[in-house]
Amino acid sequence: MKKILVPYDFSPFAESALELALEINEQSNGEITLVHIIEYPMGDTFHVTGEVTLDDSMDQLFTLQLIKKAKDDLQEILNKHSEQNVTYEVLMGNAFKGIASQIEAYSPDLIVMGTKGATGLAEILVGSNAEKVVRTAKCPVVTVHQKHQVKAINNIVFPTDLDVEAGSVLEKFKDFQHLVGAKIHLLHVETLHDPVSDDMAREALEKLANDHKLTNFEIHVTRGIETDQAVMNFAQEMNADMIALATHSHRGLLHLFLGSVAEDIVNHSKMPVWTMSQK
């Protein structure tokens, strides 16, 4: 986790993400890049170097003022945290496209971003930017809804549907577990669509833990109608500090029909969520 990317829009959610990223970076001794997007209805996002060519002089003046204000405010953040290696990028255009372009260019080891979530019609039609990043990023993503301290992350629920491909995500998650020194609670949710017996589920979870040489872990089996809600209920009941899980990264019509447990949890969980694509 030497390269951490933080989408930053000066909101309380983004501030919570930055604070968590700074704590992680203190232990990993890496670098943080803040990405600020100035949303502008001009199509694709592009990098801001200090000058913007626009047809309307008033638009140009207003845009340059926005850029200057953003850079000044971001520089204040860098000055405040001068003991760490923090830089920033300012871009214009669509927020998600801008974040995605920086992920592609920067190749981070970890993305930490705030989210206010999405519910109802907004969730169905649009979804949050965090949800889209979780779905498309090739590296782990930590989403936060409110302030959390790394030292307060002691118990992490890791739900799994016992898919063998999820093992690669668990292997990657061990890096984060070791960094924060937390206990992993491997969890299987039995639903009407996945009627695995408790004994079979526990045996499979034991094998998963042994195959990946897990330490400091416990095994749990619970039941529920909807997997995402069952996971969040379990995490809340045991006073967990984080949820971590693999996402299938479905896109297009497949995502519309099948959805994603990970994205649903990102949208609705009040505690931090660590996700990584199985692909």
N, C-alpha and C positions, 0 to 999 in steps of 0.2 A: 504493500500500500504506500508506495513512494510518490505516486502522482494522483492527487485528489482533485476532482473537478466539482465546483459548487456553482450551480445556476443561482444568480443573486439578483433580486428585484427590490431590495430594501424593505420588504415586508417583514412582519414579525416571524413568519414561517421561514423565510430565507435566513433571517438572523439566527434562528434556532439551529438551522442546518450548518451555518458557518461556525457557530460555537462548538457544535459536535465535531465538525471537521478539524477545527483547530486542536481539540483535545486528542483526536486520533493522530493528527500529524505530530503532536508533541512526542508521542511514543514511537511513531514510525520514522521520524526525522526525515520527512520528505518535503514535498512542495504542494502548494494549493494554488489553483487558478480559479478566480472568480469570473463568471461569464454573465455579463449584463446585456440584455436585449432591449433596444429601444424599438418598440413595436410601431411599424409604419406601413401603411397599405401600398407597398411598392413591389410586391411579388417576393422574389427570393431574398434571403438574408445575405448581407455582404459585410465584410470586415470594415470597420471604421478606422481610418488613418488620420482623421483630423479635418478632412475636407469632404464635402458631399456636393455632388452636382445635381441641382434641381432646377426645373424650368422657372418656377415662381420664386422671386427674390425673397418674399416674405416667408415662404416655406423654407427656403435655404437658411435664412436668419434664425427662424424658430428652431430648426433642426440642429444647427450649430450650437445654439444655446443649450439645447437638451444634451448634446454630446459633451459639452464643456462641463455642465452641471454634474453629469454622471461620472465623468473622469475625476472631477474635483472630489466628489463624495467618496468614490472608490479609493482615491489616493489617501483620504483621511483614514479609511479602514486599514490600508497598508501601513500607514504611519503608526496607527494604534497597536498593530501587531508586528512591529519591526523585528522582533526577536525570532519570527518565523519567516520562512521563504514563501511569501504570498505575492502573486501577481494578478493582473486582471486583463480581460478582453472586453471591448465594447463592440456590439454589432447592431445592425438595424434590420427590421423586417419581422418575419413570423417567429414567435418565441420558440416553438418546438423545433422548427427548421434550424434556427440559430444554435440551439443547444446540441442538436444532432450533428451539425457541421463541426462543432468544437470537439465533440466526442470522437468523431472520425479523425480530425486533425491531431488531437492531443493524445489519443490512445491512453486514457486514464486507467489506473488500477482500481479506482473506486470513485463513484459519484455519490455525493451527499446532497440531497435537495429537500427543501421544505414543500409541504403540500397542504392545501386547505381541503383537499378531497373533492369529490363530486357526487351528487346524489340525484335521484329522480331522473327527470328527462335529460338534464345536463350530462349525467353519467352515461345514459344510453346513446345520446347523439354525439357528444363531444368527448367526454372524459377529461380528466385533468392532464396537464402536461407531464406530471410525475408518472401517471399511469402509462402514457405513451413512451416515456423514457424507459420505464421498467420493461415494457414489451419489446423494445428494440435494442437496448444497450447490450453490448457483448461482455461487459464487465459487471461486477457486483454494484448494486445501487442500494443506498440506505435512504429511506424517506422518513421525515420527521414532521409531526404535526404541531409539536410544542417543545419547549426546552427540556433536554435530557442530558445528563452528564455521563461520560464514559464510565467513571468509577461507580455509577449507580446501576450499570448493566451487569447484573449478577446471574440472572436466570433467563435463558433464551429458549423459546419453544420452536422446535424445528419439525413441522408437520411433513409427512411424506406419504404418498400413495403407494409406496413400495416399488415404484418404477426403478428398474436397475440404472437407468440413465441419471436419476437423481443423485446417485453416488458421486458423480463427478462434481456436482454442486456442493455436496457435503464436504468433499475433500478440500474444495476451495474455501469453504466457510471455516474450516479449522484454523486458517490463518487469523481470521477475525476473532474467533473464540480465544485463541492463545493471546492475542493482543489485549483483550479486555479481561481475560481471566474468568470467564463466565462458565456456568454449567449448562450443557445442552440437554434439553428435554425432548427426546425423539417421540413424536406423536403420530399415531395412526387414527384416522377418523373412520369409523364404520358407518356407512350409510346404506340406504335401501338399494343403491346402485352398486355398492361395493361391500357385499355381505361376507366379509372375512371374519372367521372366528377369532376370539381374543387370543387363544393359544397360538394360532397360526400367525397372527399379526405380531405378537411378542417375539416369536421365534424368528420371523423375518427381520424385525428391528434389531434383535440381538446379533444376527448375522451381519446386518448392515454396519453396526457399530464395530464388530470384530474385524470385518473386512477392511475398514478404514482406520483401524487402530485408534478409536475414539477413547479419550480419557475424560473424566469428570462429566458423566452423563447419567441420565435416568431414562427409563422407557415407560410409555403410557399408551393406553388405548381408550378412546372415548367413542360416543355415538352421537349422531346428529342427523338432521334432515338435509341441511345445506352445509357443505364442508367449511366454507369461509366463516360462517357464523359459529359453527362448532369450535373452530380453531380459536376465534377471538374470545368466545365464552370460556374456553379452557384456560387460555392465557390470563384472562382477567381473574378467574377464580383462584389461580395459583399465584397471583401477584407477580406475573412475569414482567420483565423489563424490555423485552424485544421479541419479535417474531421473525424467523428466518425461513425462507423456503425457495424452492425452485419454481420457475415459471416456464410454461410451455411455449410462450412467445407466439401464440396464434395471431394471424393477421387476416385482414380482408373478411370474406364471408365466413371463414372458419372461426375467426374470433367472434364474429357476430352471433353465430349459432352456439358455440361451445363456451365462449367467455374464458375467463381465467380466474382461478381462486386467488392467485397472487395479486392481481390487479384489483380485485374486489376488496382484499384485505388492505392494500395500500390506500384505497379510497376511503375506507371506513374505520381503520384502526387508529386509536388515540396514542398508541405506543409506537416507537420506531419499528420500521420493517426493513429487513435486509433481504434482497432478492437477487437472483442470478438466473439467467436463461440456461436451459439444458442444452440449447443448440450451440 
